[in-house]
Amino acid sequence: MRLIKVGLGSVNTTVGAFGANVDRALVQVRAMAAEQVTIAVFPEQLVGGYPAEDLVQWQTFVERQWQELLRFADQTRELPLLSAVGVSVLHQGLRFNCAALVGAGRVHGLVPKEKLPTYNVFYEGRTFARGSPGLDVSVHGVPFGDLLFACDFGVVGLEVCEDLWSADGPMRRRSYAGAELICNLSASPFRIGVDSTRRELVSTRAGDHQVTVAYTNQVGANDGLVFDGGGFLCQNGRLVCEVPRFQQTWAAGVVDLDRTVRLRAENTTWRDDRAAWEGTQPTPRLVTVDAPTQRQGLRYPVPPGRSFFLPSGAPTPSPQERYCEDLLDALALGIGDYFEKTKGFRCVGIALSGGRDSLLTLLIAHRWAKRAGVPIETFYMATRYSSDGTKQAAQLIASELGVRFQVLDIDEAFERELAAVKTMLGPDREPTPVTLQNIQARLRAQRMWNWSNASGGLFLQTGNMSEKAVGYTTIGGDLMGALAVIANLPKTVVMHLLEYLHQKHGYQGIAAVTARRAGPELAHNQVGEEELMPFPILDACFHLFAGEKLAPADVLDALGSLFPEVPRERLEGYAQKFVRLFTQSIYKWVQAPISLHVGTLDLDRERALQLPVVTRTEW
């Protein structure tokens, strides 16, 4: 047997915090060394943080990373293990996103990322250059390019994030060239359901290429991207070890590399494919690594339940619980890291309306703030249109959570602003009903900003994606805030999460809010679904038109399948109304605050869906 212990470190990095990022990894690598780890794998762009975006265009931003990488190497000099570390490097004026192999006080080689994503939330092709098959040069006197590493325990290949996601990635070439262990360094953002996709992907790649894959992911939030961490060690398709998500931690597993090689001999398909490949592409250069690693005392890995044939029997959460907990954990992490990494706030503030959106925002913020010991302040700002029911519901949930709650009347200020608008219009014109609503929303936002300035508070925006998509929001009003927490959650998801949290915690404040029909209370008896359309239909329109990119006529046909109980002429009206409101509202949502990205589609113009503001719909 050729047993090795592979450590997977999930590190919470901050863009530009080079020293702090490396220090976090040093804490983990020392702990791994004490637990007999042979090779430690850390996330993509560990030194510089991810995503650095256009910061890598500053030469010093990249050059400074090399000094920190050398510091990591120096401080791990006496540790009997190797480390794979993510770093940016310069070569001939180009910037490369690399994985570095470090051990015995030296950087033994640098492998650049080959597959640069330029879709959805990624823009790496804008700033980084690509690695390529057969690339073999040196940077800082260190081998750089398409490399494999002959270590004292076996042959190791390195790759970075997207290289794994491409079926034609470098793993195939490197496994055919003799790699027994492939270390993938990732910074893969959270999306709903992505964990199971990653698990299946890592297992599939390890099985397809008959190799052991060590995959580790960055944890934490930077700007609107949330990284859920985690990691997998998978040998030839079989999962060996998994790292917990949503926390900075590490895990390790033992594998027998002789088993990986033996399975290649048994796999005729792999052998045939390798024979067909040989000579068709450049072969990676093999670099000899003269760094001793520890393998003494390792024991054969014991399967769960100590059975090679039976499942472990460990309890697993229901799909609903996993879905809800993942979303809530991701959004809470997004708030917490924004608060802590910016270092500009002392508390959190929410305009609590007694409605569903601000309620869910409060519950998510409380999920993090309670652990972090950060105070939350909530404000109910009433006008003549506010009901006792919403005020009581807001007060009840604030009491149950133990957060500060204040009631502020803005009716007098509303009268003053209304008088000012009438003066500006002159004697022959009157404010529209929508203007009356917007005045109230803007007064609330103005007061929240003033509170934020005076208290050092993080003002959370509370709007959802469905209403944002159709412009059911006010520029300068409820669209305002420093961070939009649920701006990429459809309204139906908001309601589902509230139902789940009520079942789990039993908060009576949730029941008090959800017992009332949803509406902004900016006019008498205002109900959102009556002014827009039923939220399930609205969310379906959003998915079909903005997500699936269907033409309006196709949207209508799909709605007919989804909602056969609704007359077709009514569905046609809904579809036409959605498309009209959506295209007319782009100018609004491009002015919204930074929002947390949790799905494959959102309305952050710098992320998933980039649309021009000035556009026509003749097509």
Secondary structure as GFF3:
##gff-version 3
##sequence-region A 1 619
A	DSSP	beta_strand	3	10	.	.	.	ID=ss1
A	DSSP	alpha_helix	18	34	.	.	.	ID=ss2
A	DSSP	beta_strand	39	41	.	.	.	ID=ss3
A	DSSP	three_ten_helix	53	57	.	.	.	ID=ss4
A	DSSP	alpha_helix	59	75	.	.	.	ID=ss5
A	DSSP	beta_strand	82	91	.	.	.	ID=ss6
A	DSSP	beta_strand	94	103	.	.	.	ID=ss7
A	DSSP	beta_strand	106	112	.	.	.	ID=ss8
A	DSSP	alpha_helix	124	127	.	.	.	ID=ss9
A	DSSP	beta_strand	136	139	.	.	.	ID=ss10
A	DSSP	beta_strand	142	145	.	.	.	ID=ss11
A	DSSP	beta_strand	147	151	.	.	.	ID=ss12
A	DSSP	beta_strand	154	160	.	.	.	ID=ss13
A	DSSP	alpha_helix	162	165	.	.	.	ID=ss14
A	DSSP	alpha_helix	170	176	.	.	.	ID=ss15
A	DSSP	beta_strand	181	186	.	.	.	ID=ss16
A	DSSP	alpha_helix	194	208	.	.	.	ID=ss17
A	DSSP	beta_strand	212	217	.	.	.	ID=ss18
A	DSSP	beta_strand	219	222	.	.	.	ID=ss19
A	DSSP	beta_strand	225	235	.	.	.	ID=ss20
A	DSSP	beta_strand	238	245	.	.	.	ID=ss21
A	DSSP	beta_strand	249	256	.	.	.	ID=ss22
A	DSSP	alpha_helix	257	266	.	.	.	ID=ss23
A	DSSP	alpha_helix	268	277	.	.	.	ID=ss24
A	DSSP	beta_strand	285	288	.	.	.	ID=ss25
A	DSSP	three_ten_helix	304	306	.	.	.	ID=ss26
A	DSSP	alpha_helix	319	342	.	.	.	ID=ss27
A	DSSP	beta_strand	347	351	.	.	.	ID=ss28
A	DSSP	alpha_helix	356	372	.	.	.	ID=ss29
A	DSSP	beta_strand	376	382	.	.	.	ID=ss30
A	DSSP	alpha_helix	388	401	.	.	.	ID=ss31
A	DSSP	beta_strand	404	409	.	.	.	ID=ss32
A	DSSP	alpha_helix	411	425	.	.	.	ID=ss33
A	DSSP	alpha_helix	433	455	.	.	.	ID=ss34
A	DSSP	beta_strand	457	461	.	.	.	ID=ss35
A	DSSP	alpha_helix	465	469	.	.	.	ID=ss36
A	DSSP	beta_strand	483	484	.	.	.	ID=ss37
A	DSSP	alpha_helix	491	505	.	.	.	ID=ss38
A	DSSP	alpha_helix	508	514	.	.	.	ID=ss39
A	DSSP	alpha_helix	528	531	.	.	.	ID=ss40
A	DSSP	alpha_helix	535	542	.	.	.	ID=ss41
A	DSSP	pi_helix	543	547	.	.	.	ID=ss42
A	DSSP	alpha_helix	552	562	.	.	.	ID=ss43
A	DSSP	alpha_helix	568	584	.	.	.	ID=ss44
A	DSSP	alpha_helix	586	589	.	.	.	ID=ss45
###
